[in-house]
Amino acid sequence: MKDASLWTVPKWPFIAANVTQLVVTAIVIGKASHPITSLEFVLAIASVMLGALLGCLPFMLEYRATNKLIEINAVSTVAEQLQGLKAYSAQVGAATEQWMQAQEATRINSEKTVTAARDIAERMAAEIRDFNEFQSKLNDTEKNALRLEVDKLRRTEGEWLQVVVRMLDHIFALHTAAAHSGQAELAAQIGQFQNACRDAARRVGLTPFEAAAEEKFDSERHRVHGVEQPPAEGIVAETLASGLTFQSRLIRPALVRLREAGVPATPEPAAGSKEM
């Protein structure tokens, strides 16, 4: 029924009737007296129109049959689609049920995962807290050990610093005695020895210094021997003990003697007495 060839109308009888009608009309017009009457003209026109109608009739019938076939096919297609829609609805229902089951399973698994993650987070927090406590204790232990080592190093530094200072003081006293002895050669040799010792002391940051003769008194770098309140405008006559700086920090001012008012300047010290 869906094949369009089964719905075709035979066209040759209608075409033959159309041709016959035209032939008859032509014979009538040819046999009629001229001019033809109105009645004959109307009959001729009616015959031609009838023939034309007969010629168009099979196509019109075939067109109606084709429309009917289209409607039938459309109804069949809709029916088939409805059947498919029912099957699809059943599949959708089954899929929805499976989806609900999957959601339920996912919810249960999610709750288990959240619980497991919470337990892991709590264990990690406890382990981190224990590790921080252990690290804090370890840091305190290391700090205490480092503090003890620093204290030992400071005590050791203070001890060897006192030893070096005493050696430099003795060497300075020896050089001062040689300078006052009047023996220039001996004073020069001891001065060279003192300079060599001071160079060695500078390698560890200990730097001795002396106040130059006729230098203006400086209360921060100088200390006057036997005078509690020295004059602010005093002039240094000689250095009795060298001052010391350790790593650019003053640890002891130079012990000096100030020149008294009206007393002439003392001569320059012997060669080798200046700090190098």
Backbone torsions as a table, in degrees:
resi	resn	phi	psi	omega
1	MET	NA	-23.5	-178.4
2	LYS	-83.7	-8.9	-179.6
3	ASP	-78.8	125.1	-177.7
4	ALA	-68.5	-23.2	-178.3
5	SER	-69.1	-23.1	178.7
6	LEU	-77.6	-13.6	-176.6
7	TRP	-104.0	9.8	-179.9
8	THR	-79.8	149.7	179.7
9	VAL	-105.9	133.2	176.5
10	PRO	-60.8	129.8	-173.7
11	LYS	-99.5	-18.8	-172.9
12	TRP	-66.3	-33.6	177.5
13	PRO	-64.3	-39.9	-178.9
14	PHE	-69.1	-38.1	177.5
15	ILE	-66.3	-39.2	178.3
16	ALA	-65.2	-40.4	177.9
17	ALA	-65.3	-37.8	178.6
18	ASN	-64.3	-45.7	-179.6
19	VAL	-64.3	-43.1	179.5
20	THR	-61.1	-41.6	-179.6
21	GLN	-64.3	-40.7	178.3
22	LEU	-66.1	-39.2	179.2
23	VAL	-65.0	-44.1	-179.9
24	VAL	-62.1	-41.9	-179.5
25	THR	-63.3	-42.3	179.9
26	ALA	-63.9	-39.6	179.8
27	ILE	-65.9	-42.9	-178.6
28	VAL	-62.3	-43.5	-178.7
29	ILE	-66.8	-37.3	-178.8
30	GLY	-69.8	-36.5	-178.0
31	LYS	-80.9	-21.0	-176.0
32	ALA	-71.7	154.5	177.5
33	SER	-75.3	147.9	-178.1
34	HIS	-108.5	143.2	-6.9
35	PRO	-68.7	151.4	-177.4
36	ILE	-75.5	154.1	179.9
37	THR	-82.1	169.0	-179.2
38	SER	-64.1	-38.2	179.9
39	LEU	-62.9	-44.8	178.0
40	GLU	-63.9	-36.4	179.1
41	PHE	-65.8	-42.1	179.6
42	VAL	-65.8	-41.5	178.8
43	LEU	-63.9	-39.3	179.2
44	ALA	-64.4	-44.5	178.3
45	ILE	-62.5	-44.6	-179.6
46	ALA	-62.1	-38.9	179.1
47	SER	-65.2	-41.9	178.8
48	VAL	-63.9	-44.1	-179.2
49	MET	-64.6	-37.8	177.2
50	LEU	-63.8	-42.5	177.1
51	GLY	-62.8	-42.1	177.6
52	ALA	-61.8	-40.2	178.8
53	LEU	-63.0	-42.2	177.7
54	LEU	-62.3	-36.6	179.1
55	GLY	-69.9	-33.0	-178.6
56	CYS	-86.0	-18.9	-173.6
57	LEU	-58.2	-44.5	-178.8
58	PRO	-63.3	-36.1	179.1
59	PHE	-67.7	-36.9	178.2
60	MET	-66.8	-42.8	177.0
61	LEU	-62.4	-41.8	179.0
62	GLU	-64.0	-36.5	178.4
63	TYR	-64.2	-44.5	178.7
64	ARG	-63.7	-39.6	178.2
65	ALA	-64.1	-38.9	179.4
66	THR	-65.4	-41.6	177.0
67	ASN	-61.0	-42.1	178.9
68	LYS	-63.4	-40.9	178.2
69	LEU	-62.0	-40.1	179.1
70	ILE	-63.4	-42.1	179.1
71	GLU	-63.3	-43.2	179.6
72	ILE	-63.0	-44.3	179.0
73	ASN	-62.4	-39.1	179.3
74	ALA	-64.0	-43.2	178.2
75	VAL	-62.5	-42.2	178.8
76	SER	-62.5	-42.4	179.9
77	THR	-63.5	-42.1	178.4
78	VAL	-62.8	-41.3	179.4
79	ALA	-63.3	-44.9	177.8
80	GLU	-61.0	-41.4	178.9
81	GLN	-65.2	-36.2	177.2
82	LEU	-64.2	-40.9	176.4
83	GLN	-61.8	-43.9	176.9
84	GLY	-64.0	-35.2	179.2
85	LEU	-66.0	-38.6	176.5
86	LYS	-62.3	-44.3	178.4
87	ALA	-63.4	-40.7	178.9
88	TYR	-64.5	-37.6	178.0
89	SER	-64.0	-39.6	177.7
90	ALA	-64.2	-41.5	178.0
91	GLN	-64.5	-39.9	178.2
92	VAL	-63.4	-41.2	177.9
93	GLY	-61.8	-44.5	178.7
94	ALA	-63.7	-42.1	179.2
95	ALA	-64.6	-38.0	178.1
96	THR	-63.3	-41.9	178.3
97	GLU	-63.7	-43.5	176.7
98	GLN	-62.8	-38.8	178.8
99	TRP	-64.4	-40.3	177.7
100	MET	-64.3	-40.5	177.0
101	GLN	-64.0	-40.7	178.6
102	ALA	-65.1	-39.5	177.6
103	GLN	-62.9	-41.7	178.1
104	GLU	-63.2	-44.2	178.2
105	ALA	-64.0	-39.4	178.4
106	THR	-64.2	-39.9	178.7
107	ARG	-62.4	-44.5	179.5
108	ILE	-62.9	-45.4	179.1
109	ASN	-64.5	-36.8	178.8
110	SER	-64.3	-41.9	177.6
111	GLU	-62.6	-40.8	177.3
112	LYS	-64.2	-41.5	179.7
113	THR	-64.4	-42.2	179.0
114	VAL	-63.5	-42.3	178.7
115	THR	-63.1	-43.7	178.3
116	ALA	-64.6	-40.9	179.1
117	ALA	-64.7	-38.4	177.9
118	ARG	-63.9	-42.8	178.2
119	ASP	-62.6	-42.7	179.3
120	ILE	-63.6	-42.0	179.7
121	ALA	-63.4	-40.6	178.4
122	GLU	-64.8	-42.3	178.0
123	ARG	-64.4	-41.5	178.4
124	MET	-63.3	-40.8	178.6
125	ALA	-63.1	-41.5	178.1
126	ALA	-64.1	-42.3	179.3
127	GLU	-65.9	-39.5	177.9
128	ILE	-64.4	-40.7	179.1
129	ARG	-63.8	-44.0	178.0
130	ASP	-63.4	-40.9	179.3
131	PHE	-64.7	-40.1	178.4
132	ASN	-64.4	-40.6	177.0
133	GLU	-63.1	-43.5	178.0
134	PHE	-63.0	-42.0	179.1
135	GLN	-64.6	-38.7	178.7
136	SER	-64.3	-44.6	177.7
137	LYS	-62.3	-41.8	179.1
138	LEU	-64.1	-40.5	178.0
139	ASN	-64.7	-40.7	177.8
140	ASP	-62.8	-41.6	178.9
141	THR	-63.2	-44.3	179.1
142	GLU	-65.5	-39.0	178.3
143	LYS	-63.8	-42.4	178.5
144	ASN	-62.8	-41.7	179.3
145	ALA	-65.3	-42.8	178.5
146	LEU	-65.3	-37.0	178.8
147	ARG	-63.7	-41.5	177.9
148	LEU	-64.2	-41.8	179.4
149	GLU	-64.5	-40.8	178.5
150	VAL	-64.2	-41.2	177.6
151	ASP	-61.8	-42.0	177.9
152	LYS	-62.5	-44.3	-179.9
153	LEU	-64.0	-37.9	178.5
154	ARG	-67.3	-41.6	177.0
155	ARG	-63.6	-42.8	178.8
156	THR	-63.5	-41.6	178.5
157	GLU	-62.2	-43.6	178.3
158	GLY	-63.0	-37.3	-179.0
159	GLU	-68.1	-49.0	-179.2
160	TRP	-71.0	-25.7	176.3
161	LEU	-67.5	-40.4	177.0
162	GLN	-64.0	-38.3	179.6
163	VAL	-64.9	-45.1	-179.0
164	VAL	-65.8	-40.6	179.4
165	VAL	-61.7	-43.0	179.0
166	ARG	-63.8	-40.1	178.3
167	MET	-63.9	-42.5	179.5
168	LEU	-66.1	-36.9	177.8
169	ASP	-64.5	-42.1	178.3
170	HIS	-64.7	-41.3	179.0
171	ILE	-65.5	-38.8	178.0
172	PHE	-64.5	-41.3	177.7
173	ALA	-63.4	-40.2	178.1
174	LEU	-63.3	-42.0	179.3
175	HIS	-66.7	-38.7	178.7
176	THR	-64.3	-41.6	178.7
177	ALA	-64.7	-40.1	178.7
178	ALA	-65.5	-37.8	179.2
179	ALA	-66.7	-36.3	179.5
180	HIS	-79.7	-13.7	-179.1
181	SER	-72.6	-19.4	-178.9
182	GLY	86.9	0.0	178.0
183	GLN	-93.7	102.1	-174.2
184	ALA	-65.0	-39.8	-177.8
185	GLU	-66.5	-42.8	177.6
186	LEU	-64.5	-41.1	179.7
187	ALA	-64.0	-37.6	179.7
188	ALA	-67.4	-41.5	179.6
189	GLN	-64.9	-45.5	179.0
190	ILE	-66.8	-32.7	175.9
191	GLY	-63.5	-40.5	177.2
192	GLN	-65.1	-40.4	177.8
193	PHE	-62.0	-42.4	179.3
194	GLN	-63.9	-41.4	179.2
195	ASN	-64.4	-38.0	178.0
196	ALA	-64.6	-41.8	178.3
197	CYS	-65.6	-38.7	179.4
198	ARG	-67.9	-35.6	175.5
199	ASP	-62.8	-39.8	177.8
200	ALA	-64.7	-38.1	179.4
201	ALA	-68.5	-32.5	179.7
202	ARG	-65.3	-24.6	-179.2
203	ARG	-64.6	-25.6	178.3
204	VAL	-103.5	10.2	175.4
205	GLY	95.0	0.2	-179.9
206	LEU	-94.6	118.3	-175.0
207	THR	-123.5	112.1	174.4
208	PRO	-79.2	152.8	176.0
209	PHE	-147.2	154.1	179.8
210	GLU	-125.1	155.5	174.9
211	ALA	-86.2	126.3	179.1
212	ALA	-69.7	149.5	177.5
213	ALA	-61.6	141.7	-178.5
214	GLU	67.5	14.7	175.8
215	GLU	-77.9	145.1	179.4
216	LYS	-71.2	137.6	-177.0
217	PHE	-64.6	132.5	177.2
218	ASP	-121.3	115.7	-174.6
219	SER	-65.8	-21.1	-179.9
220	GLU	-83.5	-32.5	-176.9
221	ARG	-104.7	-13.9	-176.0
222	HIS	-122.9	150.6	172.6
223	ARG	-135.2	128.4	-174.1
224	VAL	-86.0	132.5	-179.8
225	HIS	-73.2	123.6	174.4
226	GLY	77.3	7.5	-179.5
227	VAL	-126.3	122.4	-179.3
228	GLU	-80.8	-38.6	-179.9
229	GLN	-123.4	85.1	-178.8
230	PRO	-71.8	154.6	177.7
231	PRO	-68.3	146.2	-177.5
232	ALA	-70.0	-25.5	-178.2
233	GLU	-104.0	26.6	-178.2
234	GLY	-71.0	158.3	178.6
235	ILE	-117.9	133.5	-178.5
236	VAL	-73.3	127.6	176.4
237	ALA	-90.1	-47.0	178.5
238	GLU	-157.8	163.4	177.6
239	THR	-100.6	123.3	179.6
240	LEU	-90.3	-30.1	176.8
241	ALA	-150.5	135.0	-176.7
242	SER	-70.4	148.3	173.1
243	GLY	-83.2	168.1	-175.5
244	LEU	-138.7	138.6	169.7
245	THR	-124.7	138.8	178.5
246	PHE	-120.1	114.6	-177.5
247	GLN	53.7	50.4	177.2
248	SER	66.6	15.9	178.4
249	ARG	-117.0	126.4	-177.9
250	LEU	-70.1	120.8	178.1
251	ILE	-110.1	-18.2	176.9
252	ARG	-157.9	125.7	176.6
253	PRO	-74.0	160.1	179.5
254	ALA	-74.6	135.8	177.3
255	LEU	-87.0	118.9	-173.7
256	VAL	-126.9	166.5	172.4
257	ARG	-121.0	129.8	-177.6
258	LEU	-85.5	148.3	176.3
259	ARG	-76.6	133.2	179.7
260	GLU	-75.0	153.8	-179.6
261	ALA	-64.1	132.5	179.6
262	GLY	87.5	-6.0	179.5
263	VAL	-90.5	131.6	-179.6
264	PRO	-66.5	160.6	-178.4
265	ALA	-65.7	145.8	177.9
266	THR	-76.2	152.2	178.5
267	PRO	-67.6	161.5	178.9
268	GLU	-61.6	145.0	178.1
269	PRO	-68.1	163.7	-177.3
270	ALA	-65.3	161.4	-178.4
271	ALA	-61.1	141.2	179.0
272	GLY	90.7	-1.8	-178.8
273	SER	-85.3	-18.2	-179.1
274	LYS	-75.9	150.1	179.0
275	GLU	-72.1	138.1	179.3
276	MET	-106.3	NA	NA
